[in-house]
Amino acid sequence: MPSLKGIVLLAAMAAAASPAAAQTSAPYPSRQITLITLTAAGGALDTVARAIASGLQEQMGQTVVVVNRTGAGGNIGATEISRATPDGYTFGMLTVGTHGTNPTFVANPPFNAIKDFTPISMAADLNITLSVQNSFPARTLAEFIAYSKKNPGKISFGSAGVGTGLHLTGELVKRETGLDMTHVPYQGVAKALPDLLGGQLQAIMANPADVGVHIRAGTLRALGIAAVKREATLPDAPTFTEQGFAKVISSTWFGVGGPAGLPRPIVDRLNKEIHTALRKPATTAHFAKLGINVVTGTPDQFAAYIKSEIARWEPIVKGVKAGLSKK
């Protein structure tokens, strides 16, 4: 039989431990959530991240804070996600860069794109276009290919930078169509557009969100969309598939993932809530105007997609790196 003193001591210990015990046993989520995104505020990725955060906050009853961690092609933010505590309170955005192309392109990457993450859900993607200035002599993709063969070394295409999804899509286009184009990297599509509109650059690989306004105004012309079906915001622009190049399929995709070891019940809960957030009519309508397509699925489907993207881009990335090493 414990003494009175022992009983008092045990009671004190239980009281001291109760906050931690309560936190451990509290249903998820019971406190603030942090969602890490990989670009500065205002772009397509940030737009999708904030739509998810807003939906989760409303649906789950906890504050969701969006933190922008930029740099190194998204690897800085992705590294932070991979090193977070796997408790569901810190997760973030994954992209075709961090989980498609960078794993092969970046020497000694700071994380393993497969082993260091728990895929939660695909979220969205943006189509990619090959566009030229409207005054360019080639009016169609076939004419553009013929022009490049008659004028070797005379066509340059811009992208958002070396190793980006836009750059590598351009390399995919070159490989599949036989186009002779030289890549010119820029720090973002916005910085490439003045050179394209001014005639110093002949073509650009970009998302409709970046060039759609110029295409609709008639100052640029989309020669091909790297998708199975046409872009809703540019219905007159043909796909590469329509023009005989079915392997030219590429998109700027975004998903959500957490650190490795995230418990499956939390993963499934977040997957469900993210789908609800992204499928709200107001959200899909806003995204549609920006050329952002909502794409969702199960955690396992997203995990398989990441693996397939890394494998798909690996030979193209290695070819680009081999070319760079010769310069």
C-alpha positions as CSV (number, residue, x, y, z in Angstrom):
1,M,0.0,0.0,0.0
2,P,1.7,3.3,-1.0
3,S,2.1,5.9,1.6
4,L,0.3,9.2,1.5
5,K,3.6,10.9,0.4
6,G,3.9,8.4,-2.5
7,I,0.3,9.0,-3.6
8,V,0.9,12.7,-3.7
9,L,4.2,12.2,-5.7
10,L,2.5,10.0,-8.2
11,A,-0.4,12.5,-8.6
12,A,2.1,15.3,-9.2
13,M,4.0,13.3,-11.8
14,A,0.7,12.5,-13.6
15,A,-0.3,16.1,-13.6
16,A,3.1,17.2,-15.0
17,A,2.8,14.6,-17.8
18,S,-0.8,15.3,-18.7
19,P,-0.1,18.1,-21.3
20,A,2.3,15.9,-23.3
21,A,-0.1,13.0,-23.0
22,A,-3.0,15.1,-24.1
23,Q,-1.0,16.4,-27.1
24,T,0.0,12.8,-28.1
25,S,-3.6,11.5,-27.8
26,A,-5.3,14.5,-29.3
27,P,-7.0,13.8,-32.6
28,Y,-5.2,15.1,-35.7
29,P,-5.0,17.9,-36.3
30,S,-4.8,19.6,-32.9
31,R,-2.5,22.6,-33.7
32,Q,-1.2,24.8,-36.5
33,I,-0.1,23.2,-39.7
34,T,2.7,24.5,-42.0
35,L,2.6,24.0,-45.7
36,I,5.9,24.6,-47.5
37,T,5.9,25.8,-51.1
38,L,9.0,26.1,-53.3
39,T,8.5,29.4,-55.2
40,A,7.9,33.1,-54.4
41,A,4.4,34.3,-53.8
42,G,2.2,34.9,-56.9
43,G,3.1,32.1,-59.3
44,A,1.1,29.1,-60.2
45,L,2.6,26.8,-57.6
46,D,2.0,29.4,-54.8
47,T,-1.6,29.8,-56.1
48,V,-2.2,26.1,-55.8
49,A,-0.5,25.9,-52.4
50,R,-2.6,28.7,-51.0
51,A,-5.8,27.2,-52.3
52,I,-5.0,24.0,-50.6
53,A,-4.0,25.8,-47.3
54,S,-7.2,27.8,-47.4
55,G,-9.3,24.7,-47.9
56,L,-7.5,22.6,-45.2
57,Q,-7.9,25.5,-42.7
58,E,-11.6,25.7,-43.3
59,Q,-12.2,22.0,-43.4
60,M,-9.9,20.9,-40.5
61,G,-10.4,23.8,-38.1
62,Q,-6.8,24.6,-37.7
63,T,-4.6,27.4,-38.9
64,V,-2.6,26.5,-42.0
65,V,0.4,28.7,-42.7
66,V,2.0,28.8,-46.1
67,V,5.8,29.2,-46.0
68,N,7.7,30.1,-49.2
69,R,11.1,28.5,-49.4
70,T,12.7,29.4,-52.7
71,G,16.0,28.5,-54.4
72,A,18.0,25.7,-56.0
73,G,15.1,24.7,-58.4
74,G,12.9,23.9,-55.5
75,N,15.4,21.7,-53.7
76,I,15.8,24.1,-50.7
77,G,12.1,23.8,-49.8
78,A,11.9,20.1,-50.6
79,T,14.8,19.4,-48.4
80,E,13.0,21.2,-45.5
81,I,9.9,19.0,-46.2
82,S,12.0,15.8,-46.1
83,R,13.6,16.7,-42.8
84,A,10.3,17.6,-41.0
85,T,8.9,15.6,-38.2
86,P,6.6,13.0,-39.7
87,D,3.6,14.0,-37.6
88,G,1.4,15.7,-40.3
89,Y,2.1,19.2,-39.1
90,T,4.7,20.1,-41.7
91,F,4.4,19.0,-45.3
92,G,4.5,20.8,-48.7
93,M,4.5,21.0,-52.4
94,L,6.4,18.7,-54.7
95,T,7.0,19.4,-58.4
96,V,8.2,17.9,-61.6
97,G,11.5,19.7,-60.9
98,T,12.1,18.3,-57.4
99,H,10.6,14.9,-58.1
100,G,11.0,14.4,-61.8
101,T,14.0,16.0,-63.3
102,N,16.3,17.2,-60.5
103,P,17.0,13.7,-59.1
104,T,19.0,13.0,-62.3
105,F,20.0,16.6,-63.2
106,V,21.5,17.6,-59.8
107,A,24.8,16.1,-58.8
108,N,24.7,14.9,-55.2
109,P,21.1,15.9,-54.5
110,P,20.3,16.9,-50.9
111,F,17.6,14.2,-50.6
112,N,16.4,11.0,-52.2
113,A,13.1,11.8,-54.0
114,I,11.7,8.3,-53.3
115,K,13.0,7.3,-49.9
116,D,12.9,10.6,-48.1
117,F,9.2,11.5,-48.8
118,T,5.7,10.3,-48.3
119,P,3.6,11.1,-51.3
120,I,0.1,12.4,-50.3
121,S,-1.6,13.5,-53.5
122,M,-1.2,14.9,-56.9
123,A,-2.7,18.4,-57.0
124,A,-2.5,20.1,-60.4
125,D,-0.7,20.6,-63.6
126,L,-0.2,23.1,-66.4
127,N,0.2,22.3,-70.0
128,I,3.4,23.4,-71.9
129,T,3.4,25.2,-75.2
130,L,5.9,25.8,-77.9
131,S,5.2,29.3,-79.1
132,V,6.7,31.7,-81.6
133,Q,6.3,35.4,-82.4
134,N,3.3,35.9,-84.8
135,S,5.5,37.4,-87.5
136,F,7.7,34.3,-87.6
137,P,7.7,32.9,-91.2
138,A,6.6,29.4,-90.1
139,R,2.9,29.3,-89.4
140,T,2.6,25.7,-88.3
141,L,4.7,23.1,-86.5
142,A,5.5,21.3,-89.8
143,E,6.7,24.6,-91.3
144,F,8.7,25.4,-88.2
145,I,10.5,22.0,-88.4
146,A,11.2,22.5,-92.1
147,Y,12.5,26.0,-91.5
148,S,14.9,24.8,-88.8
149,K,16.3,22.1,-91.2
150,K,16.8,24.7,-93.9
151,N,18.3,27.2,-91.5
152,P,20.5,25.1,-89.1
153,G,21.6,27.0,-86.0
154,K,19.2,29.9,-86.6
155,I,16.5,29.0,-84.1
156,S,16.9,29.6,-80.4
157,F,14.2,28.8,-77.7
158,G,13.9,30.3,-74.3
159,S,12.9,28.7,-71.0
160,A,12.8,29.4,-67.3
161,G,16.3,28.1,-66.9
162,V,18.7,25.2,-67.3
163,G,17.3,21.9,-66.1
164,T,13.7,23.2,-65.6
165,G,10.7,21.2,-66.8
166,L,10.3,23.8,-69.6
167,H,13.9,23.4,-70.8
168,L,13.7,19.6,-70.8
169,T,10.3,19.7,-72.5
170,G,12.1,21.7,-75.3
171,E,14.8,19.0,-75.4
172,L,12.0,16.4,-75.7
173,V,10.5,18.3,-78.6
174,K,13.8,18.5,-80.3
175,R,14.4,14.7,-79.9
176,E,11.0,13.7,-81.2
177,T,10.5,16.2,-84.0
178,G,14.0,16.7,-85.3
179,L,13.9,20.4,-84.6
180,D,17.2,22.2,-84.6
181,M,17.0,24.6,-81.7
182,T,19.5,26.1,-79.3
183,H,18.4,26.6,-75.7
184,V,18.7,30.0,-74.1
185,P,18.1,29.9,-70.4
186,Y,16.4,32.8,-68.5
187,Q,15.6,33.4,-64.9
188,G,12.0,32.8,-65.5
189,V,9.7,33.0,-68.5
190,A,8.8,36.7,-67.8
191,K,12.4,37.7,-68.5
192,A,12.4,35.7,-71.8
193,L,9.3,37.3,-73.2
194,P,10.7,40.7,-74.1
195,D,13.4,39.0,-76.2
196,L,10.8,36.8,-77.9
197,L,8.5,39.7,-78.6
198,G,11.5,41.8,-79.8
199,G,12.7,39.1,-82.2
200,Q,16.0,38.3,-80.5
201,L,14.5,34.9,-79.6
202,Q,12.6,32.7,-82.0
203,A,10.6,30.4,-79.8
204,I,9.7,29.7,-76.2
205,M,8.6,26.8,-74.0
206,A,6.1,28.1,-71.5
207,N,2.9,27.5,-69.7
208,P,-0.3,29.0,-71.0
209,A,-0.5,31.0,-67.8
210,D,2.6,32.9,-68.9
211,V,2.0,33.2,-72.7
212,G,-1.8,32.8,-73.1
213,V,-2.5,36.5,-73.0
214,H,0.0,37.1,-75.8
215,I,-1.4,34.2,-77.9
216,R,-5.0,35.4,-77.5
217,A,-3.9,39.0,-78.4
218,G,-2.2,37.7,-81.6
219,T,1.4,38.7,-80.8
220,L,2.4,35.0,-80.2
221,R,1.3,31.8,-81.9
222,A,1.2,28.4,-80.2
223,L,2.6,25.8,-82.5
224,G,2.0,22.9,-80.2
225,I,0.7,21.8,-76.8
226,A,2.6,19.0,-75.1
227,A,-0.6,17.2,-74.1
228,V,-3.0,14.5,-75.1
229,K,-5.9,17.0,-75.5
230,R,-6.1,20.7,-76.3
231,E,-5.6,23.4,-73.7
232,A,-8.9,24.8,-72.6
233,T,-7.7,28.4,-72.5
234,L,-6.2,28.0,-76.0
235,P,-8.7,25.9,-77.9
236,D,-7.3,26.8,-81.3
237,A,-3.8,25.6,-80.5
238,P,-3.1,22.0,-81.7
239,T,-1.4,19.4,-79.6
240,F,1.8,17.7,-80.7
241,T,-0.1,14.4,-80.7
242,E,-2.6,15.8,-83.3
243,Q,0.4,16.6,-85.4
244,G,2.0,13.2,-85.3
245,F,4.2,13.4,-82.3
246,A,2.4,11.4,-79.6
247,K,5.5,11.1,-77.4
248,V,5.7,14.8,-76.8
249,I,3.7,14.7,-73.6
250,S,4.9,16.9,-70.7
251,S,3.4,19.2,-68.0
252,T,4.4,21.4,-65.1
253,W,2.9,19.3,-62.3
254,F,2.5,19.9,-58.6
255,G,1.7,17.5,-55.8
256,V,1.8,17.4,-52.0
257,G,4.1,15.3,-49.9
258,G,5.5,15.0,-46.4
259,P,8.6,13.5,-44.9
260,A,9.2,9.7,-44.9
261,G,7.3,7.8,-42.3
262,L,4.2,9.9,-42.2
263,P,1.5,7.6,-40.7
264,R,-1.0,6.3,-43.2
265,P,-4.1,7.5,-41.4
266,I,-2.7,11.0,-41.6
267,V,-1.8,10.6,-45.2
268,D,-5.3,9.3,-46.1
269,R,-7.0,12.2,-44.1
270,L,-4.9,14.8,-45.9
271,N,-5.4,13.2,-49.3
272,K,-9.2,13.4,-48.8
273,E,-9.1,17.0,-47.5
274,I,-6.8,18.2,-50.3
275,H,-9.2,16.7,-52.9
276,T,-12.1,18.5,-51.3
277,A,-10.2,21.8,-51.2
278,L,-9.1,21.6,-54.8
279,R,-12.5,20.5,-56.2
280,K,-14.5,23.4,-54.8
281,P,-16.3,25.1,-57.8
282,A,-14.8,28.5,-57.0
283,T,-11.3,27.1,-56.9
284,T,-11.6,25.1,-60.2
285,A,-13.1,28.1,-61.9
286,H,-10.3,30.4,-60.8
287,F,-7.7,27.8,-61.8
288,A,-9.3,27.3,-65.2
289,K,-8.8,31.0,-66.0
290,L,-5.1,30.6,-65.2
291,G,-4.6,27.4,-67.2
292,I,-4.2,25.3,-64.1
293,N,-5.8,21.8,-64.2
294,V,-6.8,20.1,-61.0
295,V,-5.3,16.5,-60.9
296,T,-5.9,14.3,-57.9
297,G,-5.5,10.6,-57.0
298,T,-4.5,8.2,-54.3
299,P,-1.2,8.4,-52.4
300,D,-0.1,5.2,-54.1
301,Q,-0.9,6.6,-57.5
302,F,1.2,9.7,-56.8
303,A,4.1,7.5,-55.5
304,A,4.0,5.5,-58.7
305,Y,3.8,8.6,-60.8
306,I,6.9,10.1,-59.2
307,K,8.9,7.0,-60.0
308,S,7.7,7.0,-63.6
309,E,8.6,10.6,-64.0
310,I,12.1,10.2,-62.8
311,A,12.6,7.2,-65.1
312,R,11.0,9.0,-68.1
313,W,13.2,12.1,-67.8
314,E,16.5,10.4,-66.9
315,P,17.7,9.7,-70.5
316,I,16.8,13.3,-71.6
317,V,18.5,14.8,-68.6
318,K,21.6,12.7,-69.2
319,G,21.7,13.8,-72.8
320,V,21.4,17.5,-71.8
321,K,24.2,17.1,-69.2
322,A,26.4,15.4,-71.7
323,G,25.9,18.3,-74.1
324,L,26.7,20.8,-71.3
325,S,29.9,19.1,-70.4
326,K,31.2,19.5,-73.9
327,K,30.8,23.3,-73.8
